[in-house]
Amino acid sequence: MKRSMYAGSVRLEQLGQELTLKGWVSRRRDLGGLIFIDLRDREGVMQLVINPEQVDQQTVEAAEKVRSEYVIEVTGLVAQRDQANDKLPTGQVELQVRNLTILSTSKTTPFEIKDGIEVNDDTRLRYRYLDLRRPEMLANFKLRAKVTHSIRNYLDALDFIDVETPMLTKSTPEGARDYLVPSRVSQGHFYALPQSPQITKQLLMNAGFDRYYQIVKCFRDEDLRGDRQPEFTQVDLETSFLDQEDIQAITEGLLAQVMKETKGIDLSLPLPRITYEDAMNHYGSDKPDTRFDMTLQDLTALVKDTDFKVFAQAPAVKAVVAKGAADLYSRKDIDKLTDFVKQFGAKGLAWLKYTDNTLAGPIAKFLTDISDKLTASLQLGEKDLVFFVADSLEVANNALGALRSRLGKELNLIDTSQFNFLWVVDWPMFEWSEEEGRYMSAHHPFTLPTADSQQELEGDLSKVRAVAYDIVLNGYELGGGSLRINQKELQERMFKALGFSTEAAREQFGFLLEAMDYGFPPHGGLALGLDRLVMLLAGKENIREVIAFPKNNKASDPMTEAPSLVAKQQLEELALEIDTHD
């Protein structure tokens, strides 16, 4: 029979109606001759009641066989429950079953289908189709669908054109590692899966599309973290003839509509802006979490004349103050924090406690002469705990920025109900890569340098600034964008600054350079991480929770066992051979 409606949608308005419902058995109870079944579908759970004296023998036998996760079809009358369950939206009603049919049986599941389970991640991914039955998981994907619907409506209303760009593209050397796809018809040649539709969307601007968007899959072969996956989805935008303030305003409007329609929250616009330099100096991060204070304090000038050589000789000395935390961290705890900051290049972690209007700790005796100035500068109060890092400015910022984030969580300083958006602007164009031994693009090599720093493309690359802007939410980079280069001569200078020879630049990007000979308009855009946005809106800490079939931290899928070996014949068709030797 045809299903009348979702079981989880039945309410008092359906009293007395005969309904046919279909779904999964969440629980079965046999009480005093009556059989109770909780029927679950995507909209929720509803109670079924089977009275053996009021149904045929076939229905009784089926009801007695039913177990958890069986798929069943039932027909019956909606009645008001004698004892309402206020915890369920359907808790006022029940279905008095007349007929029950088992559509599919189920083995005992490897974990219980309910929220709040504690199960190994790989087990969840191995049986992802079961994991996704849990109400909290389904809620995540309803939220995701609502977010994408809101995004499309917003951009469609602003005359953006939804365009699909290729999945099989050309490999480029900048950025993360590409996923490569061998070509059968051009043996020895490879496609790359796109890390971003960056160049193709710029070419759409050259084609006169003016406003483009796409909710698109992208791929990066990089080490995984909680907010990264090898394949991910981004909301990709590109526009012509708009400046960075215009693009930021469009993005803010998009986020405001999403927040209103999915969370009922009104964003205050325009969003705050902070320069890259201020973000690093005050928060030690280019994606600062502003839901709590504890900013980094620069003490370099104050301590340069002290007898403590570690401070006096360091290029930078910076500190963070954990208010009222002096008694919360033991020496052993602080040793763990010291090991933690060493992961970020710091040689060590100095500390002081302020108790009874006095500085105490291993380095207090070296700072006696400036104790009053130090106390005033840091605005210390009773039981405050101060951590110091003395090193290069970059190391001090990075190490204390990471420590700040850890302390914020450990001391419960973060209001998890807040959604703090902000823009980080005025970015450096390049960043030094120790691994490559050269400057790399901080964003990508198509970013427009500011007019007043373009002369440094042939000089000091550390002084080149970018017309770039990142949108940050609660300590996560939500997306990044920039104005792009639209002049061939400037683009060639950019490639040269990055170490490309003329021949290498034309080999990799010749089609883009050629397009710049044909009236390339000023343009710019932005990409938002959809997975990350939904993760934050759902209050989760891992994007696997909002991706239907994600990979684990080894970039593999325990369910399908991908990646896997392929047949020898497939390799031969691609002229490939696997080297099994060490």
C-alpha positions as CSV (number, residue, x, y, z in Angstrom):
1,M,0.0,0.0,0.0
2,K,1.1,3.6,-0.5
3,R,2.5,5.3,2.5
4,S,0.1,8.0,3.9
5,M,2.8,10.2,5.6
6,Y,6.0,10.0,7.6
7,A,5.5,8.3,11.0
8,G,7.5,11.1,12.7
9,S,5.0,13.7,11.3
10,V,1.8,12.3,12.8
11,R,0.1,14.7,15.2
12,L,-3.2,15.2,17.0
13,E,-4.6,16.6,13.7
14,Q,-4.6,13.1,12.3
15,L,-6.8,11.7,15.2
16,G,-9.2,9.1,13.9
17,Q,-7.6,8.8,10.5
18,E,-6.5,5.5,9.0
19,L,-2.8,5.7,8.0
20,T,-0.3,3.5,6.3
21,L,3.2,4.0,7.7
22,K,6.5,2.5,6.8
23,G,9.9,2.5,8.4
24,W,12.4,0.8,10.8
25,V,11.6,-0.7,14.1
26,S,13.5,1.3,16.8
27,R,12.2,-0.8,19.7
28,R,9.7,-3.5,20.5
29,R,8.1,-4.2,23.8
30,D,5.6,-7.0,24.7
31,L,3.5,-5.8,27.7
32,G,0.5,-7.5,29.2
33,G,-0.7,-9.0,25.9
34,L,-0.2,-5.7,24.0
35,I,2.8,-5.3,21.7
36,F,4.3,-1.9,21.5
37,I,6.6,-0.9,18.6
38,D,8.5,2.4,18.1
39,L,8.5,3.0,14.4
40,R,11.3,5.3,13.1
41,D,11.6,7.1,9.8
42,R,13.5,10.2,8.8
43,E,11.0,12.5,10.5
44,G,11.1,10.9,13.9
45,V,9.5,8.1,16.0
46,M,5.9,7.1,16.6
47,Q,4.4,4.4,18.9
48,L,2.5,1.6,17.4
49,V,0.1,-0.6,19.5
50,I,-0.9,-4.2,18.4
51,N,-3.7,-5.8,20.3
52,P,-3.7,-9.5,19.4
53,E,-7.5,-9.7,20.0
54,Q,-8.2,-7.0,17.4
55,V,-6.0,-8.1,14.5
56,D,-5.7,-11.3,12.4
57,Q,-3.3,-14.1,13.2
58,Q,-0.9,-13.2,10.4
59,T,-0.4,-9.7,11.9
60,V,0.1,-11.2,15.4
61,E,2.7,-13.6,14.1
62,A,4.5,-10.8,12.2
63,A,4.4,-8.5,15.3
64,E,6.0,-11.3,17.4
65,K,8.8,-11.9,14.9
66,V,9.7,-8.2,14.7
67,R,13.1,-7.1,16.0
68,S,15.1,-3.9,16.0
69,E,15.9,-2.5,12.6
70,Y,13.3,-4.6,10.8
71,V,11.6,-2.7,8.0
72,I,7.8,-2.9,8.4
73,E,4.6,-1.6,6.9
74,V,1.6,-0.9,9.2
75,T,-1.9,0.3,8.7
76,G,-4.2,1.4,11.5
77,L,-6.1,4.2,13.2
78,V,-4.5,7.2,14.9
79,A,-5.6,7.4,18.6
80,Q,-4.7,9.7,21.5
81,R,-2.2,8.1,23.9
82,D,-3.4,7.5,27.5
83,Q,0.0,8.5,28.8
84,A,1.6,11.2,26.6
85,N,5.3,11.4,26.1
86,D,6.3,15.0,26.1
87,K,9.8,14.1,24.9
88,L,8.5,13.2,21.4
89,P,6.8,15.4,18.9
90,T,4.5,12.4,18.3
91,G,4.1,11.8,22.0
92,Q,0.3,12.7,22.1
93,V,-0.7,10.0,19.6
94,E,-0.2,6.4,18.7
95,L,-1.3,4.1,15.8
96,Q,-3.6,1.3,16.7
97,V,-2.4,-1.3,14.2
98,R,-4.8,-3.4,12.1
99,N,-2.3,-4.9,9.7
100,L,1.5,-5.3,9.9
101,T,3.8,-6.7,7.2
102,I,7.5,-7.3,7.5
103,L,9.2,-5.9,4.4
104,S,12.8,-6.7,5.4
105,T,14.6,-8.3,8.3
106,S,17.8,-7.3,10.0
107,K,20.8,-8.9,11.8
108,T,21.7,-7.5,15.2
109,T,23.5,-4.2,14.4
110,P,27.1,-3.7,15.5
111,F,26.0,-0.7,17.6
112,E,22.7,0.7,18.8
113,I,20.9,3.1,16.5
114,K,20.5,6.0,18.9
115,D,22.1,9.3,19.7
116,G,25.1,9.7,22.0
117,I,26.7,6.3,21.3
118,E,30.4,5.7,22.0
119,V,31.6,3.7,19.1
120,N,35.0,3.6,17.4
121,D,35.1,5.9,14.4
122,D,36.2,3.3,12.0
123,T,33.2,1.1,13.1
124,R,30.9,4.0,12.5
125,L,32.4,4.5,9.0
126,R,32.4,0.7,8.3
127,Y,28.6,0.7,8.8
128,R,28.0,4.3,7.8
129,Y,24.5,3.4,6.4
130,L,23.6,2.4,10.0
131,D,25.3,5.4,11.6
132,L,23.3,7.7,9.3
133,R,20.0,6.2,10.7
134,R,20.7,7.9,14.0
135,P,18.5,11.0,14.5
136,E,21.4,13.4,15.2
137,M,23.1,12.4,12.0
138,L,20.0,12.8,10.0
139,A,19.5,16.2,11.6
140,N,23.0,17.2,10.4
141,F,22.1,16.5,6.8
142,K,18.8,18.2,7.0
143,L,20.7,21.2,8.2
144,R,23.2,20.8,5.3
145,A,20.4,20.7,2.8
146,K,18.8,23.8,4.3
147,V,22.1,25.6,4.1
148,T,22.7,24.8,0.5
149,H,19.1,25.7,-0.4
150,S,19.5,29.1,1.3
151,I,22.8,29.7,-0.5
152,R,21.3,28.9,-3.9
153,N,18.3,31.1,-3.3
154,Y,20.4,34.0,-2.2
155,L,22.8,33.8,-5.2
156,D,20.1,33.1,-7.7
157,A,18.4,36.3,-6.6
158,L,21.6,38.3,-7.2
159,D,21.8,37.0,-10.8
160,F,24.7,34.6,-10.2
161,I,24.9,31.9,-12.8
162,D,25.4,28.3,-11.6
163,V,28.1,26.8,-13.9
164,E,29.7,23.3,-13.6
165,T,33.5,23.3,-14.2
166,P,35.6,20.2,-15.1
167,M,36.5,17.5,-12.7
168,L,39.4,16.3,-14.9
169,T,41.9,19.2,-15.1
170,K,45.5,20.0,-15.5
171,S,47.9,19.5,-12.6
172,T,49.6,22.6,-11.2
173,P,52.6,22.7,-8.9
174,E,51.3,25.4,-6.4
175,G,49.4,24.5,-3.3
176,A,48.6,21.0,-1.9
177,R,49.3,17.8,-3.7
178,D,47.0,16.8,-6.5
179,Y,45.1,13.6,-6.9
180,L,46.2,12.3,-10.3
181,V,44.1,10.3,-12.8
182,P,46.0,8.4,-15.5
183,S,44.8,8.8,-19.1
184,R,44.2,5.6,-21.1
185,V,44.1,7.3,-24.5
186,S,47.2,9.5,-23.8
187,Q,49.4,7.0,-22.1
188,G,51.9,8.5,-19.6
189,H,49.8,11.6,-19.2
190,F,47.6,12.4,-16.2
191,Y,44.6,14.5,-15.3
192,A,44.3,16.1,-11.9
193,L,41.2,16.3,-9.8
194,P,40.7,20.0,-9.0
195,Q,41.8,21.5,-5.7
196,S,39.6,24.4,-6.7
197,P,37.9,25.7,-9.9
198,Q,40.2,28.8,-9.6
199,I,41.4,29.2,-13.1
200,T,38.2,28.0,-14.9
201,K,36.1,30.4,-12.9
202,Q,38.4,33.2,-13.8
203,L,38.1,32.2,-17.5
204,L,34.3,32.4,-17.0
205,M,34.8,36.1,-16.1
206,N,36.8,36.5,-19.3
207,A,33.8,35.0,-21.1
208,G,31.5,37.7,-19.8
209,F,29.5,35.6,-17.3
210,D,30.0,38.4,-14.8
211,R,28.7,36.5,-11.8
212,Y,29.4,32.8,-11.3
213,Y,28.8,30.4,-8.5
214,Q,29.0,26.7,-8.0
215,I,28.6,24.3,-5.0
216,V,31.5,22.1,-6.1
217,K,33.5,19.1,-5.0
218,C,37.3,19.7,-4.7
219,F,40.2,17.4,-3.9
220,R,43.5,17.8,-2.0
221,D,45.9,15.1,-1.2
222,E,47.0,16.4,2.2
223,D,47.3,15.2,5.8
224,L,43.9,15.0,7.4
225,R,42.6,16.8,10.5
226,G,39.2,17.1,12.1
227,D,38.3,19.9,9.7
228,R,39.8,18.4,6.5
229,Q,38.9,15.6,4.1
230,P,40.6,14.5,0.8
231,E,37.4,15.5,-1.0
232,F,35.4,18.4,0.2
233,T,32.7,20.8,-1.0
234,Q,33.0,24.5,-1.3
235,V,30.7,27.4,-2.3
236,D,32.6,29.0,-5.1
237,L,32.0,32.6,-6.2
238,E,33.5,34.9,-8.9
239,T,32.5,38.3,-10.0
240,S,33.6,41.0,-12.5
241,F,33.9,44.7,-12.0
242,L,33.5,44.6,-8.2
243,D,36.0,45.6,-5.5
244,Q,36.8,43.7,-2.4
245,E,34.2,45.6,-0.3
246,D,31.5,44.7,-2.8
247,I,32.5,41.0,-2.7
248,Q,32.6,41.1,1.1
249,A,29.2,42.7,1.3
250,I,27.7,39.9,-1.0
251,T,29.3,37.3,1.2
252,E,28.0,38.9,4.4
253,G,24.5,39.0,3.0
254,L,24.8,35.3,2.1
255,L,26.0,34.3,5.6
256,A,23.3,36.5,7.2
257,Q,20.6,34.8,5.2
258,V,21.9,31.3,6.0
259,M,22.2,32.2,9.8
260,K,18.6,33.6,9.8
261,E,17.0,30.7,7.9
262,T,18.9,27.9,9.6
263,K,19.6,29.1,13.2
264,G,17.2,32.0,13.6
265,I,20.1,34.3,14.3
266,D,20.3,37.9,13.0
267,L,23.9,38.8,12.1
268,S,25.0,42.4,12.8
269,L,26.5,43.7,9.5
270,P,29.0,44.7,8.4
271,L,31.1,42.0,10.1
272,P,34.2,43.1,12.1
273,R,37.5,43.4,10.2
274,I,41.0,42.8,11.5
275,T,44.3,43.0,9.7
276,Y,46.4,39.9,9.3
277,E,49.2,41.6,11.3
278,D,46.9,42.4,14.2
279,A,45.4,38.9,14.1
280,M,48.8,37.4,14.5
281,N,50.1,39.8,17.1
282,H,47.0,39.8,19.3
283,Y,45.7,36.2,18.8
284,G,48.7,34.3,17.4
285,S,46.5,33.1,14.6
286,D,45.3,34.1,11.1
287,K,41.9,32.7,12.1
288,P,41.3,34.0,15.5
289,D,38.6,32.8,17.8
290,T,37.2,36.0,19.3
291,R,34.6,34.3,21.6
292,F,37.0,34.8,24.5
293,D,39.7,37.3,25.5
294,M,43.2,36.3,26.6
295,T,45.0,38.2,23.9
296,L,48.8,38.0,23.4
297,Q,50.8,40.7,25.2
298,D,54.1,42.0,23.7
299,L,56.7,42.5,26.5
300,T,59.8,42.7,24.4
301,A,60.6,46.3,25.2
302,L,59.8,45.9,28.9
303,V,62.1,42.9,29.5
304,K,65.0,43.8,27.2
305,D,67.2,45.3,30.0
306,T,66.5,42.6,32.6
307,D,69.1,40.2,33.9
308,F,67.2,37.3,32.5
309,K,69.2,36.6,29.3
310,V,66.5,34.3,27.8
311,F,64.2,37.4,27.7
312,A,66.8,40.1,27.2
313,Q,68.3,38.5,24.1
314,A,65.2,37.1,22.5
315,P,63.9,38.9,19.3
316,A,60.4,38.8,20.9
317,V,58.9,38.1,24.3
318,K,55.2,37.6,24.4
319,A,52.7,36.4,27.1
320,V,49.2,35.3,27.7
321,V,47.4,35.6,31.1
322,A,45.1,32.9,32.3
323,K,42.8,34.8,34.7
324,G,42.3,33.1,38.0
325,A,44.0,29.9,36.9
326,A,47.0,29.8,39.2
327,D,45.7,27.0,41.4
328,L,44.3,25.1,38.4
329,Y,47.6,24.1,36.8
330,S,50.3,22.0,38.7
331,R,53.9,21.8,37.7
332,K,53.1,18.6,35.9
333,D,50.3,20.2,34.0
334,I,52.6,23.1,33.0
335,D,55.2,20.6,31.8
336,K,52.6,19.2,29.5
337,L,51.9,22.7,28.2
338,T,55.6,23.2,27.6
339,D,55.7,20.0,25.5
340,F,52.7,21.3,23.7
341,V,54.2,24.7,22.7
342,K,57.4,22.9,21.5
343,Q,55.3,21.4,18.7
344,F,55.0,25.0,17.4
345,G,58.7,25.7,17.4
346,A,59.0,27.2,20.9
347,K,62.2,26.2,22.9
348,G,60.3,26.4,26.2
349,L,57.5,27.9,28.2
350,A,58.2,30.3,31.1
351,W,55.5,31.0,33.7
352,L,54.6,33.1,36.7
353,K,51.8,33.1,39.2
354,Y,50.4,36.2,40.8
355,T,49.3,35.6,44.4
356,D,49.1,37.9,47.4
357,N,50.1,40.8,45.2
358,T,53.4,39.0,44.5
359,L,54.9,37.3,41.4
360,A,56.0,33.8,42.1
361,G,57.6,31.1,40.0
362,P,60.9,29.9,38.6
363,I,61.7,33.2,36.8
364,A,60.3,35.6,39.4
365,K,63.7,36.4,40.9
366,F,65.0,37.6,37.5
367,L,62.2,40.1,37.1
368,T,62.2,41.7,40.5
369,D,63.3,45.1,39.1
370,I,60.3,45.3,36.8
371,S,57.7,43.3,38.8
372,D,55.5,46.4,39.3
373,K,55.7,47.4,35.6
374,L,55.0,43.8,34.6
375,T,52.1,43.5,36.9
376,A,50.6,46.8,35.6
377,S,51.3,46.0,32.0
378,L,49.6,42.6,32.1
379,Q,46.8,44.0,34.5
380,L,47.3,41.0,36.8
381,G,44.8,40.1,39.4
382,E,44.8,37.6,42.3
383,K,45.5,34.0,41.2
384,D,46.4,34.9,37.6
385,L,48.8,32.6,35.7
386,V,51.1,34.0,33.1
387,F,52.8,32.1,30.3
388,F,55.7,33.5,28.3
389,V,57.4,32.5,25.1
390,A,60.8,34.1,24.1
391,D,61.7,33.5,20.5
392,S,61.3,35.0,17.1
393,L,58.1,36.9,16.7
394,E,56.7,34.3,14.4
395,V,57.4,31.4,16.8
396,A,56.2,33.4,19.8
397,N,52.9,34.2,18.0
398,N,52.3,30.7,16.7
399,A,53.1,29.0,20.0
400,L,51.1,31.3,22.2
401,G,48.3,31.4,19.8
402,A,48.0,27.6,20.0
403,L,48.3,27.7,23.8
404,R,45.6,30.4,24.0
405,S,43.2,28.1,22.1
406,R,44.0,25.2,24.3
407,L,43.6,27.2,27.5
408,G,40.3,28.6,26.2
409,K,38.9,25.1,26.0
410,E,40.4,23.8,29.2
411,L,39.2,26.7,31.2
412,N,35.8,26.7,29.7
413,L,36.1,30.3,28.5
414,I,34.3,29.8,25.2
415,D,30.6,30.5,24.8
416,T,29.7,27.7,22.4
417,S,26.4,29.4,21.6
418,Q,28.1,32.3,19.9
419,F,28.9,32.6,16.2
420,N,31.7,35.1,15.9
421,F,32.3,36.0,12.2
422,L,35.1,38.3,11.2
423,W,37.2,39.2,8.2
424,V,41.0,39.0,8.2
425,V,42.3,41.5,5.6
426,D,45.6,43.0,4.3
427,W,47.4,39.7,3.9
428,P,51.0,39.2,2.9
429,M,51.2,38.0,-0.7
430,F,53.9,35.4,0.0
431,E,55.0,33.1,2.8
432,W,58.3,31.5,3.3
433,S,58.3,27.7,2.9
434,E,61.1,25.9,4.8
435,E,60.3,22.7,3.0
436,E,60.6,24.3,-0.5
437,G,63.3,26.8,0.5
438,R,61.5,29.6,-1.3
439,Y,58.5,32.0,-1.1
440,M,55.1,30.5,-1.9
441,S,51.8,32.1,-2.5
442,A,49.9,32.7,0.7
443,H,46.7,32.2,-1.2
444,H,47.4,31.4,-4.8
445,P,49.5,32.9,-7.6
446,F,46.5,34.7,-9.3
447,T,45.9,37.0,-6.3
448,L,46.3,40.7,-7.1
449,P,49.1,42.5,-5.2
450,T,48.3,45.9,-3.8
451,A,49.2,48.7,-6.2
452,D,51.7,50.2,-3.7
453,S,53.6,46.9,-3.2
454,Q,53.8,45.6,-6.7
455,Q,57.3,47.0,-7.2
456,E,58.6,44.6,-4.6
457,L,57.8,41.6,-6.9
458,E,61.4,42.1,-8.1
459,G,62.6,43.0,-4.6
460,D,61.7,42.0,-1.1
461,L,58.8,39.5,-1.5
462,S,58.0,39.7,2.3
463,K,56.8,43.3,1.6
464,V,54.3,42.5,-1.1
465,R,50.7,42.7,0.2
466,A,47.7,41.1,-1.3
467,V,44.2,42.3,-2.0
468,A,42.9,39.3,-0.1
469,Y,40.4,38.6,2.6
470,D,39.5,35.5,4.7
471,I,36.2,35.0,6.5
472,V,36.7,33.4,9.9
473,L,34.1,31.8,12.2
474,N,34.9,30.8,15.8
475,G,38.6,30.1,15.1
476,Y,38.1,28.3,11.8
477,E,38.9,29.6,8.3
478,L,35.5,29.5,6.7
479,G,36.7,30.8,3.3
480,G,39.1,33.0,1.5
481,G,39.0,35.3,-1.4
482,S,40.8,38.0,-3.3
483,L,40.9,40.3,-6.3
484,R,42.6,38.6,-9.2
485,I,45.3,39.6,-11.6
486,N,43.8,40.5,-15.0
487,Q,46.9,41.9,-16.7
488,K,49.2,39.5,-18.5
489,E,52.4,41.4,-17.7
490,L,51.6,41.5,-13.9
491,Q,50.7,37.8,-14.0
492,E,54.0,37.0,-15.6
493,R,55.9,39.0,-13.0
494,M,54.0,37.0,-10.3
495,F,55.1,33.7,-11.8
496,K,58.7,34.9,-12.1
497,A,58.6,36.0,-8.4
498,L,57.5,32.4,-7.5
499,G,60.5,31.0,-9.3
500,F,58.8,30.0,-12.6
501,S,60.9,30.3,-15.7
502,T,59.1,31.8,-18.7
503,E,58.9,28.3,-20.3
504,A,57.6,26.7,-17.1
505,A,54.9,29.4,-16.7
506,R,53.7,29.0,-20.2
507,E,53.7,25.2,-19.9
508,Q,51.6,25.2,-16.8
509,F,49.5,28.3,-17.3
510,G,49.8,29.2,-21.0
511,F,46.1,29.0,-21.6
512,L,45.4,31.6,-18.9
513,L,48.2,33.9,-20.1
514,E,46.8,33.6,-23.6
515,A,43.3,34.5,-22.4
516,M,44.7,37.7,-20.9
517,D,45.4,38.9,-24.4
518,Y,41.7,39.1,-25.1
519,G,40.1,41.7,-22.8
520,F,40.3,40.1,-19.4
521,P,38.0,42.2,-17.0
522,P,39.0,43.1,-13.4
523,H,37.5,40.4,-11.3
524,G,37.6,38.7,-7.9
525,G,35.8,36.2,-5.8
526,L,35.8,33.9,-2.8
527,A,35.3,30.3,-1.8
528,L,33.5,29.1,1.4
529,G,34.0,25.7,2.9
530,L,30.5,24.2,3.0
531,D,31.4,21.2,5.1
532,R,33.1,23.4,7.7
533,L,30.2,25.9,7.8
534,V,27.7,23.2,8.4
535,M,29.9,21.5,11.0
536,L,30.1,24.7,13.0
537,L,26.3,25.4,12.6
538,A,25.6,21.9,13.8
539,G,27.9,22.3,16.8
540,K,30.3,19.5,15.7
541,E,34.1,19.3,15.9
542,N,34.7,17.1,12.9
543,I,33.5,17.5,9.3
544,R,32.9,13.8,9.1
545,E,29.8,14.4,11.0
546,V,28.3,16.4,8.1
547,I,29.7,14.4,5.2
548,A,27.6,11.4,4.2
549,F,30.4,9.0,3.3
550,P,33.7,10.5,4.5
551,K,37.2,9.0,4.7
552,N,39.0,8.2,8.0
553,N,42.2,9.9,9.2
554,K,44.2,7.6,6.8
555,A,42.2,8.9,3.8
556,S,40.5,5.5,3.4
557,D,36.9,4.3,3.5
558,P,36.4,1.4,5.9
559,M,33.0,0.6,4.3
560,T,34.1,0.3,0.6
561,E,37.8,-0.3,1.4
562,A,38.8,2.4,-0.9
563,P,41.5,3.0,-2.0
564,S,42.0,-0.5,-3.3
565,L,44.1,-2.5,-5.7
566,V,42.9,-2.8,-9.2
567,A,43.2,-5.6,-11.8
568,K,46.4,-6.1,-13.7
569,Q,44.5,-5.6,-16.9
570,Q,43.4,-2.1,-15.8
571,L,47.0,-1.2,-15.1
572,E,48.1,-2.5,-18.5
573,E,45.4,-0.4,-20.3
574,L,46.9,2.6,-18.6
575,A,50.5,1.6,-19.3
576,L,51.1,1.5,-15.5
577,E,53.1,-0.9,-13.4
578,I,53.2,-1.0,-9.6
579,D,56.7,-1.0,-8.1
580,T,56.4,-3.4,-5.2
581,H,60.1,-3.1,-4.2
582,D,61.2,-0.9,-1.3
